[in-house]
Amino acid sequence: MESQRNISEFIFLGLSYNQNIQIFCFVFFLFCYIVILVGNLLILVSIRCRPLFHQPMYYFLSHLSSMNVCYTSCVIPTLISDLLLGRKTISYGNCMLQVFTMHFFGIIEVFVLTVMAFDHCVAICKPLHYTIIMNRTRCNLLIVAAWAGGAIHAFSQFSMIVSLPFCGPNEIDHYYCDIFPLLKVACTDTYITGVLVVANSGMVALVTFVLLFGSYVIILFNLRNHSAEGRRKALSTCGSHITVVTLFFGPSIFAYLRPPTTFPENKIFSLFYTIIAPMFNPLIYTLRNTEMKKAMRRVWYQKMFSDEKHN
């Protein structure tokens, strides 16, 4: 593998050369990352400290929050440090690691979102059989399947990229190691590899999006038989999930389900599914979910009461 490349690092061209824009990006991305960490940690603590963890919906939400933190941590800390230090280089090994982890945690998040849609579908369409269908064993199996799917997808993408020869130039027109910009700097014909990447990432995004869309068509169809209050609660619960799915899948499908080439808009769309959408996820799930807000208040009040008692 070493003989196939004579470069040891890549140089990111980043989002802008303008110093003022870089300062703004540093402050904004730092704020986004803090919101992501604090929001998801609040969700995890609230679910773990209350009986909510034993409910399938919140069990899956806890895994989604964990993947949200892992996924964004593959990109944002490096991006922030590069903006702060003015250094935009990454070693070959770290670049390949970033490709693998981004696709690994990203696809797990996609599959967990799909599992959550299935959970909502069962809860609304088969309420009397819900606890039997969505027992803890089946929930664990669905999460294991999501991890296995993420591993298979990430290894397939990683094996295609790591086998490419890189002999110069080493400038990547992006702010992280994404597959299409890497294909552009490989010193070989990457057309077939690009088609395989689209077939893999693009089709996974498209198929899961179709499954998600289909599940909500079934849910809306079954809501006709529910009371007005039942419809309101169901739509409130599903609304959060639909919002998150739209924010994440829209830019992802544009990025990967198209001809294997790079466009100037790529970096803007990438910001949505690597930073913006993950930042809104915890806000959407907490502000629109009554149970989560109650759980957070209880955990917070317990913490305050415990502190006062010790004092």
C-alpha positions in Angstrom: 0.0 0.0 0.0 2.9 2.3 0.8 4.2 2.0 -2.8 0.9 3.3 -4.1 1.3 6.7 -2.6 4.1 9.2 -2.0 2.2 11.7 0.1 1.9 11.6 3.9 -0.7 14.3 4.4 -3.6 16.1 2.8 -4.3 19.9 2.9 -7.8 21.1 3.3 -8.8 24.2 1.3 -11.5 24.7 3.9 -14.6 26.9 3.6 -12.9 30.3 3.0 -9.6 32.1 2.9 -11.1 35.3 4.4 -9.8 35.8 7.9 -13.0 37.3 9.2 -15.1 34.5 7.8 -12.8 32.0 9.4 -13.2 33.7 12.8 -17.0 33.7 12.4 -16.9 30.0 11.4 -14.7 29.2 14.5 -17.1 30.9 16.9 -20.2 29.5 15.2 -19.0 25.9 14.9 -17.7 26.0 18.5 -21.2 27.1 19.6 -22.8 24.3 17.5 -20.6 21.7 19.0 -21.3 22.8 22.6 -25.1 22.7 21.8 -24.7 19.2 20.4 -22.7 17.9 23.4 -24.9 19.5 26.0 -28.2 18.7 24.3 -27.4 15.1 23.7 -25.9 14.5 27.1 -29.0 16.0 28.7 -31.1 13.6 26.7 -28.9 10.6 27.7 -28.9 11.5 31.4 -32.7 12.2 31.4 -33.5 8.9 29.8 -31.0 6.9 31.8 -32.1 8.4 35.2 -35.8 7.8 34.6 -38.0 4.8 33.6 -38.1 6.2 30.1 -35.1 4.0 29.2 -37.3 0.9 29.3 -39.6 2.3 26.7 -38.5 1.4 23.1 -38.9 4.9 21.7 -36.6 6.4 24.3 -34.3 3.5 24.2 -33.7 4.2 20.5 -33.5 7.9 21.1 -30.7 7.3 23.6 -28.8 5.4 20.9 -29.5 8.2 18.4 -28.1 10.8 20.7 -25.0 8.7 21.3 -24.4 8.3 17.5 -25.1 12.1 17.1 -22.2 12.9 19.4 -19.9 10.3 17.9 -20.7 11.3 14.3 -20.1 15.0 14.9 -17.0 14.4 16.9 -15.4 12.9 13.8 -15.4 16.3 12.1 -16.1 19.3 14.3 -13.2 19.1 16.8 -10.7 18.9 13.9 -12.5 21.7 12.0 -12.4 24.0 15.1 -8.8 23.3 15.8 -7.8 23.9 12.2 -9.7 27.3 12.2 -8.1 28.2 15.6 -4.5 27.3 14.7 -4.6 28.2 11.1 -3.4 24.7 10.2 -5.4 22.8 7.6 -3.5 19.6 7.2 -4.4 16.0 8.1 -2.2 12.9 7.9 -3.0 10.2 5.5 -3.8 7.7 8.3 -6.1 10.2 10.1 -7.8 11.0 6.8 -8.6 7.4 6.1 -9.8 7.0 9.8 -12.1 10.0 9.3 -13.6 8.4 6.2 -14.3 5.2 8.0 -15.7 6.7 11.2 -17.9 9.2 9.4 -19.6 6.5 7.3 -19.7 4.1 10.3 -21.5 6.4 12.7 -23.4 8.2 10.0 -25.0 5.0 8.6 -25.8 3.7 12.2 -27.6 7.0 12.7 -29.6 6.5 9.5 -30.5 2.9 10.5 -31.5 4.0 14.0 -33.8 6.7 12.5 -35.4 4.0 10.3 -35.8 1.7 13.4 -37.5 4.6 15.2 -40.0 5.0 12.3 -40.8 1.3 12.5 -41.3 1.7 16.3 -43.7 4.6 15.7 -45.5 2.6 13.0 -46.0 -0.4 15.4 -47.1 1.9 18.3 -49.8 3.6 16.2 -50.9 0.7 13.9 -50.7 -2.2 16.5 -51.1 -0.6 19.9 -52.5 -3.7 21.6 -49.5 -5.8 20.4 -46.9 -3.1 20.8 -45.2 -4.4 24.0 -45.0 -7.9 22.5 -43.7 -6.8 19.1 -41.2 -4.3 20.5 -39.9 -6.3 23.4 -36.3 -5.6 24.7 -34.8 -8.6 22.9 -36.1 -7.3 19.5 -35.0 -3.8 20.3 -31.5 -5.0 21.1 -31.5 -7.0 17.9 -32.5 -4.0 15.8 -29.7 -1.9 17.4 -27.2 -4.7 16.7 -28.4 -4.9 13.1 -27.9 -1.1 12.8 -24.3 -1.4 14.1 -23.6 -4.4 11.8 -25.0 -2.4 8.8 -22.9 0.5 9.7 -19.8 -1.6 9.9 -20.4 -3.3 6.6 -21.1 0.0 4.8 -18.0 1.7 6.4 -15.7 -1.2 5.6 -16.8 -1.3 1.9 -16.3 2.5 1.5 -13.0 2.4 3.4 -11.6 -0.5 1.3 -12.4 1.4 -1.9 -10.7 4.6 -0.8 -7.6 3.0 0.9 -6.8 1.0 -2.2 -6.4 4.2 -4.3 -3.0 5.5 -5.2 -2.3 9.1 -4.0 0.8 10.6 -5.6 -0.1 14.3 -5.8 -1.6 16.9 -5.7 -2.7 16.6 -2.0 -5.1 19.5 -1.7 -8.7 18.5 -0.8 -11.4 21.0 -1.7 -13.3 20.4 1.5 -13.1 20.9 5.3 -12.9 17.1 6.1 -12.0 13.9 4.3 -15.0 13.1 2.1 -15.0 10.5 -0.5 -15.7 12.5 -3.7 -12.9 15.1 -3.0 -10.5 12.2 -2.3 -11.4 10.6 -5.6 -10.6 13.9 -7.4 -7.0 13.9 -6.1 -6.3 10.2 -6.6 -3.8 9.6 -9.4 -5.8 7.0 -11.3 -9.1 6.6 -13.1 -11.7 6.7 -10.3 -14.9 6.5 -12.5 -15.7 2.9 -11.4 -14.9 3.6 -7.8 -17.2 6.7 -7.9 -20.1 4.7 -9.4 -19.6 2.1 -6.6 -19.6 4.8 -4.0 -22.9 6.2 -5.4 -24.4 2.7 -5.5 -23.4 2.2 -1.9 -24.0 5.4 0.0 -26.6 6.9 -2.4 -28.7 3.8 -2.6 -28.6 3.3 1.2 -29.8 6.9 1.7 -32.5 6.6 -0.9 -33.8 3.1 0.2 -34.0 4.1 3.8 -35.6 7.4 3.0 -38.3 5.5 0.9 -38.8 3.1 3.9 -39.2 6.0 6.2 -41.6 7.8 3.8 -43.6 4.5 3.4 -43.9 4.0 7.2 -45.3 7.5 7.6 -47.8 7.0 4.8 -49.0 3.9 6.7 -49.1 5.8 10.0 -51.2 8.7 8.4 -53.5 6.1 6.8 -54.1 4.4 10.2 -54.6 7.7 12.1 -58.0 8.0 10.4 -59.4 5.5 13.0 -58.0 7.4 16.0 -59.7 10.1 18.1 -58.7 13.8 17.6 -56.6 13.6 20.8 -54.9 10.4 19.6 -54.1 12.0 16.3 -52.7 15.1 18.0 -50.4 13.0 20.2 -49.3 10.8 17.4 -48.5 13.7 15.0 -46.6 15.5 17.8 -44.4 12.4 18.4 -43.9 11.7 14.7 -43.4 15.4 13.9 -40.0 15.5 15.7 -38.8 12.4 13.8 -40.0 13.7 10.4 -38.2 17.0 11.0 -34.9 15.3 11.9 -35.2 12.9 9.0 -35.8 15.8 6.5 -32.9 17.8 7.8 -30.5 14.9 7.7 -31.6 13.0 4.5 -32.2 16.0 2.2 -28.6 17.2 2.0 -27.3 13.6 2.3 -29.2 12.4 -0.7 -28.0 15.4 -2.7 -24.4 14.8 -1.7 -24.3 11.1 -2.5 -27.1 10.2 -5.0 -25.6 12.0 -8.0 -22.7 11.6 -10.5 -19.4 11.1 -8.6 -18.0 14.6 -9.0 -17.5 17.6 -6.8 -19.5 20.9 -6.9 -19.0 24.2 -5.1 -22.3 23.6 -3.3 -21.0 20.4 -1.8 -19.4 22.0 1.3 -22.6 24.0 2.0 -24.7 20.8 1.9 -22.1 19.0 4.0 -22.5 21.6 6.7 -26.1 20.7 7.0 -25.7 17.0 7.7 -22.4 17.2 9.6 -23.1 20.2 11.9 -26.5 22.0 11.4 -28.9 19.0 11.5 -27.1 17.3 14.4 -27.3 20.6 16.4 -31.0 20.8 15.9 -31.7 17.1 16.8 -31.6 17.4 20.6 -33.5 20.7 20.4 -36.2 19.2 18.3 -36.6 16.0 20.4 -36.7 18.0 23.7 -38.8 21.0 22.8 -41.4 19.0 20.9 -41.6 16.1 23.3 -43.6 16.5 26.5 -42.2 13.3 28.2 -38.6 14.4 27.5 -39.3 17.9 29.0 -40.9 16.3 32.1 -37.9 13.9 32.5 -35.4 16.7 32.2 -37.3 18.8 34.8 -37.4 15.8 37.2 -33.7 15.1 36.8 -32.8 18.8 37.2 -35.0 19.2 40.3 -33.6 16.0 41.8 -30.1 17.3 41.3 -30.9 20.7 42.8 -32.7 19.0 45.8 -29.7 16.7 46.3 -27.3 19.6 46.3 -29.4 21.6 48.8 -29.6 18.5 51.0 -25.8 18.0 51.1 -25.3 21.7 51.8 
